[in-house]
Amino acid sequence: MLKYYQKDIHNVLNFINGFKKSKFIIGVDGAGGSGKSTFVNELAENLINTEIVRMDDFYKPEYLRKEPNAGNEIGFFFDWRKLEREVLIPFTNYSDINFQKYDWPSNTLKYRQKIPRESNIIIEGVYSIRKELADYYDLKIWIDCPSEICLARGIARDGIEIKEYWQNVWMKQEEEYAEKHKPFLYSELTVNSSN
């Protein structure tokens, strides 16, 4: 299998080696189509006892997306409070983690992910290192990629029919998030994924 991020993974492993703790939690953020999932999958292959948690699993079911403040909070459609309550706080308190994941085809909360308290965790996804959550992480990584490449990758992955929605909804929300939360500024590492 072709590895895209060998040098960057090496940098992350060096960073992790400097941790003075028995377990760690990493946040990996960046725009849709930037290469976060590929990076995280490659990183996890180089780590032992490490679980991946995806922000996509914290997308809100439709009935929750219709709440009155739906348009006011950055990244509202992703339930960052649930992520904090059911993953980040239990990790901090050295507790087992057990949360229900969003199922995209059925638009419901369906399957459960259970993570033993001894596990390291990588949280991957847009909005994962927003200001409200940033202090929970031992390492924050920003995946940097030009928007035109992100869009092309999104279309290649999800089909041309999503192009207008990506441009007019997802990308605008992500741009607002980057502008107001500036996760790239307080990330310890930045990975360029434009190649």
N, C-alpha and C positions, 0 to 999 in steps of 0.2 A: 504494500500500500504506500502510495506517494505521501511523503511528509512535507508539509508546507512551512511549518513553523519551528524547525529544529533549533535554529539560533535563539529564537525568542523563548522557546521552552527551556533551553539551557540557562538563559538569564533568570527565568522564573525559579528554576531549581536552585540556583545559587542564592536567590533571595530567600527561599524557603529554608535552606540550610542555616541561615542566620537566625531563624526563629528560636526563641528560648522557651518553648512550650511543648506540651505533649501532643497537641493536635492544633489544626489551623483551619481557617475559613477564608476563602478567596472569592472576590466578586469580579466578574468579567462583564463589562458593559460596552456598548457601541450600537450604532444604528442597525436596523434590520438589513440583512444582506452583507454586513461588514466582514463576516467570517468568524463570528463568536463561537458558533457551535463546532466548527472544524477545529479551531484553536483549542477549545475546552476538551474535545474528544482526544486530541493528540496529547494534551497536558495530562489528562487522567490516565493515559496509558503508561506514563512515566512515574506515577505515584501509587503507593500502596494504601489500602484502607481508605479510599477516597470515593465519595458519592457525588454525583452531579444533580443539582436541582435547577430546573429551568423556569424562568419567569413565565414562559408560555403556559406552564401548569397553573399559574395564578391569574390567568385571564378570567374576568368575571362572567358568569352566565348572563344571558340576555336580560333577565328580570332585574339583576343588580346594575346593569349598564344603563338602566332607565331612571336611576335615582335623580332627584332634582339638581344636584350639583355636578351632573355628568360632564358638563362642558367647562367647569371652572378649575378643576384640579389637574395639574400636569400628570399625564399617564393614568388618568382615572380608570380606564378599562382594565388595568392590571392592579390586582389587590395587594399592594405593597404592605398594607397593615396586616393582612393574613400571613404574608411571608415573614414579617417581623414577629408576629405572635406565635406562629406555629413552627418556625425554623430557626430564626436568628436568636430569639430569647431562649428557647430550649437548648440550643447549642452553647450559648453563653453560660447557662446554668448546669451544663453537663448532664442533660436529660436526653432520653430517647426522643426521636422526632417521628411524628406520624401525622401526615396531612393528606387531604383529599385533593386530587389533581383535576384540573379542568380537562374535559374531553372535547376536542374541537369538532369531530363529526356529529356528536349528539347535542352539543351546546349545553352540557350539564357537568356538574361535579361528579366524577365517577370513580376512578381507581384511586387507591391509596398508595403512598410511598412511605415506607418505614425505614428509618436510618438509626442504627445503633449509636449510642452516646459516644462511643470510642472513635467514630469515624471522622475523618477530615471531610470538608464540604467545599465544593466549587459551586457558586451560584452564577448562572449564566443568563443574560438577557438584558434587553433595553430596560432602563429604569432601575436596574438592580443595585446601583451604587448611588442612588439619589441622596440628597443631603440628609434626609431623615434616617437613612440606613447606613451611611458611610462609616460611622464609627464602629460598627460591628465587625468589620473586616480586618484581618491581619495583613492582607494585600489586596489592593484595588488595581485592576488592569483595564485600560481603555483600548479598544480595538478601533484604530483610526482608518477610515477608508472614504474616498470621495463619493459624494451622493450619486453620481451617474453610474459608478461601478456597483454600488449597493442596489440601485434600481435594476440594473441589468441582471444582477444575480437573483434578485427577487422574482423577476419575470421568468428567468430560466428555471427557477425552482417551482413557482406557483402558477405559471401560465400568463399569457399576454392579457387575459381578461381582468387581471388584478391591477394592471398598470395605472389606470386612472385613480383607483382607490389608494394605491401606494403613494402616488404623487400628491393627491389632494387631502388625504387623511393621515396615513401613517407617517409619511416623511415630514409633514408640517408639525405634527405632534412631537416627533423626535427632535426637530430643529428647535422647537420651543423649549423642550427639556434641556437640550445641550446649552442653549443660551441662558436659561435661568438657573439651572443647577450646576453647570460647568463641571461635570464629572471628570473631564479630561485634565482639569487643573489639579485636582487633588488625588489623582491616581498615581501610585508609586511607579507604575510601568505603563508605557504606551507601546502598542504593537501596530506597525504599519502593515495592513493586509491588502494594499492596492495591487500587488502583483499576483 
